[in-house]
Amino acid sequence: MIGQSRMMQALAVFCVVLVSAQSQSQAQAQAPAVSAGDWRAAVRQHAREHFRNPAWGYSHSERDYALARELAATDHVALDDDVLFAAAFLHDIAAFPPWGGDEPPDHSDLGADAVPALLTAAGFPVAKLGAVQAAIRTHMYYRKPAGPEAVYLHDADALDWLGAIGIARILGLVDPNGGDPDGPKAIGMIEANLHDVPPTVVSRAARALVGPRLREAEQYLQALRRETDSLHTL
């Protein structure tokens, strides 16, 4: 059973790496072309250099951006892509030092307060800063977004906690040395997400994806149950 759990953890880490590579190519293919030296290049480079985490790092931001655009297109909703791009790539900035810490307030609020200085220095349109801050402030599933960019970032971020990618993100956090989270806690986090996140999804396009992603995740957990004595003894 111990061997199986280590294999599952190794597989999860591999999934994170694989999805990161795939999501990078997909996001780059969908993103509008940008000229060298403009604010988008600076923001992307900042995220690539500073946001390194298997669950909420650079590849997660890429997926959120690409999926938010896809969801809005499905719903035939026009977005301000400047706002969405900046918010998607910087929404978790306060999960990393020196922009955030381990204590409240919520990282969404800290991030919303931190981005104006960075974006202004990069040459981002000042008139759009408020919309970026609003989208970052409500990107978590337990917040209520208002405005199209906020809604679709919120829903893309919620969906990224579900399905195979949601499981891979959480298992990628497991400390192999028995730290926090360990295997049982990670499984509990996955189960909590599957219960808590779906009711908070707002847009029609995102709601259509909730069911398939839930089934995908539950199939994985069922297989894990069959192959171990208990999910909580990993």
Secondary structure as the mmCIF struct_conf table of DSSP 4:
data_model
#
loop_
_struct_conf.conf_type_id
_struct_conf.id
_struct_conf.beg_label_comp_id
_struct_conf.beg_label_asym_id
_struct_conf.beg_label_seq_id
_struct_conf.end_label_comp_id
_struct_conf.end_label_asym_id
_struct_conf.end_label_seq_id
HELX_RH_AL_P HELX_RH_AL_P1 ILE A 2 GLN A 30
BEND BEND1 ALA A 31 ALA A 31
HELX_LH_PP_P HELX_LH_PP_P1 PRO A 32 ALA A 33
TURN_TY1_P TURN_TY1_P1 ALA A 36 GLY A 37
BEND BEND2 ASP A 38 ASP A 38
HELX_RH_AL_P HELX_RH_AL_P2 TRP A 39 HIS A 50
TURN_TY1_P TURN_TY1_P2 PRO A 54 TRP A 56
BEND BEND3 GLY A 57 GLY A 57
HELX_RH_AL_P HELX_RH_AL_P3 TYR A 58 THR A 74
TURN_TY1_P TURN_TY1_P3 ASP A 75 HIS A 76
HELX_RH_AL_P HELX_RH_AL_P4 ASP A 81 LEU A 90
TURN_TY1_P TURN_TY1_P4 HIS A 91 ASP A 92
HELX_RH_3T_P HELX_RH_3T_P1 ILE A 93 ALA A 95
BEND BEND4 PHE A 96 PHE A 96
TURN_TY1_P TURN_TY1_P5 PRO A 97 TRP A 99
BEND BEND5 ASP A 102 PRO A 105
HELX_LH_PP_P HELX_LH_PP_P2 ASP A 106 ASP A 106
HELX_RH_AL_P HELX_RH_AL_P5 HIS A 107 ALA A 122
TURN_TY1_P TURN_TY1_P6 GLY A 123 GLY A 123
HELX_RH_3T_P HELX_RH_3T_P2 VAL A 126 LYS A 128
HELX_RH_AL_P HELX_RH_AL_P6 LEU A 129 ARG A 137
TURN_TY1_P TURN_TY1_P7 THR A 138 THR A 138
BEND BEND6 MET A 140 MET A 140
TURN_TY1_P TURN_TY1_P8 TYR A 141 TYR A 142
BEND BEND7 ARG A 143 ARG A 143
BEND BEND8 GLY A 147 GLY A 147
HELX_RH_AL_P HELX_RH_AL_P7 PRO A 148 LEU A 159
TURN_TY1_P TURN_TY1_P9 ASP A 160 TRP A 161
BEND BEND9 LEU A 162 LEU A 162
HELX_RH_AL_P HELX_RH_AL_P8 GLY A 163 LEU A 171
TURN_TY1_P TURN_TY1_P10 GLY A 172 LEU A 173
TURN_TY1_P TURN_TY1_P11 PRO A 176 ASN A 177
BEND BEND10 GLY A 178 GLY A 178
BEND BEND11 ASP A 180 PRO A 181
HELX_RH_AL_P HELX_RH_AL_P9 GLY A 183 ASP A 196
BEND BEND12 VAL A 197 VAL A 197
HELX_RH_3T_P HELX_RH_3T_P3 PRO A 198 THR A 200
BEND BEND13 SER A 203 SER A 203
HELX_RH_AL_P HELX_RH_AL_P10 ARG A 204 GLU A 227
BEND BEND14 THR A 228 ASP A 229
HELX_RH_3T_P HELX_RH_3T_P4 LEU A 231 THR A 233
#
